[in-house]
Amino acid sequence: MKDSSVKNDYIAFWLENGIMFSRFREGVEVDLERMKGVVRLREEISEGKNQYWLYDLSNVKNITKEARDYADQYGQNYLHAVAVLVNSHITKFIYNTYIKLKKPIMPFLVFTNKEKALAWLLEVKEQS
């Protein structure tokens, strides 16, 4: 798969060495319409193939409940595993609690360190 990228005015996606990365613009608030855009772009760059995704939420100011619900229902296609990057241990704790309740259908972990997140994704990819 060749490395490529797609973006809009609030998020960019790119493929690099078999891993899909995304990063939001600073201070973004993710509402339902923006989450629909995130899912659309991620599916576009995936080209119908499952990906290992490093989902960087460290610049996000807020994600509405409607956006989270949409992501739960429609945002899990074309994924092998997801490493979420957040900017605080409190946010990490909140996400990990949420994950325990929701039980994602693929490996899904939250990190505050990008290198650790990437290392985990590569480990999951190796084991697949």
N, C-alpha and C positions, 0 to 999 in steps of 0.2 A: 504494500500500500504506500503510495507516495504521500509525503508530508503536504498538508494543505491547511487552509484556514477559512473561516467565515466569521462575520461579525455584524452587529447592528449598533445602535447608539448607546447601548448599556452593557453589552457582553461580547467577548471575543472567544472563539473556539479555535484550536489548532491541534493538528496531529504531529507528534514528534516521536520517532523511534517506537512506533506501535502503541503509544499512549495518547489518549485524548486529554487535552488540557482546556480549561476555561477560566476566565477571569472577568469579574465585573468591574465597571468603572467605579471610581471612589464615590461613596455616599449614596449608592443606588437603593431605592426602596422597590422591592419586587411585589407587584400586585398581580392580579389574575392575568391581565393582558400581557404583562412582561413575562410571566411564567410560561404562557402559551408560546411566546416568542423564543424563550430559552429551549423549550421542548422541540419546536420546529427547527431551530438552527442545529441542535444536537442531532436530530434525526437526519438533517441534510448532510452534515459532515460525516455521519456514520455510514451513509450510503447503503443502508440495509444490513450492515455487518455489526456484530457485537463488539463493544469497545471496553477498554479499561480506562476509567475516567478519573482524573484529578480535578475535582470540582471546587474551585477556590471561591469561598464565600467571605473572605476576610475583608473585602471592601463594602459588603452589603450592610446597609443601615437597618433594614427591616424586611421581613417576608410576611405578607398577610396570611391569615388562616386560609382564605380562598385559594391563594397561590400554592400553599403547602398541600391542600387537599387535591388540587389539580395535579400537582407533581406526583402525589401518591397514586392517583388513578391512572394517569397517562404518561408519566415520565420515566417508566422503568423499561421501556423497549430498547433493544439494541445495546444492552449492557452486560458485561461479564462481572464487573466489580466496580465499586465507587469508593474513592478516598476523598472525603470532604475536608477542606482546609478552612479553619476558622481562626480568629485573631485573639481568643482568650480561653482560658481554662474553664471559666464559668459557662461560656457558650458551648464548649466541648461537652461539659457535663450535661447541659440541657439537651443537646442533640443525642448524646448516648442514651439518656433516659427515654427520649422519644423513640429511638431505634429499638430499644428493648420492648417497648409497647407495640410498635408497628410491625416488627419482624420483617425486614425487607426480603425480597425473593432472591437476592444475590449478596455476595460478600459486600459489606458496607461498614466502613469505620471512619471516625472523625479524628482529626489531628490538628495540632497547633504548629507543627513543624513540617515544612514542605518536603524536606529530604526524607524524613521518616514516612510520610504519606507515599511518596514515590517509591521508596524501597519496599513498602508493603504491597503496593500494586504490582511491582515487578515480581515479587515473591509469589503472589497469587497467580500471576500470568505464567510463571515457570511451572507451577504445580498443575496447571490446566492441561 
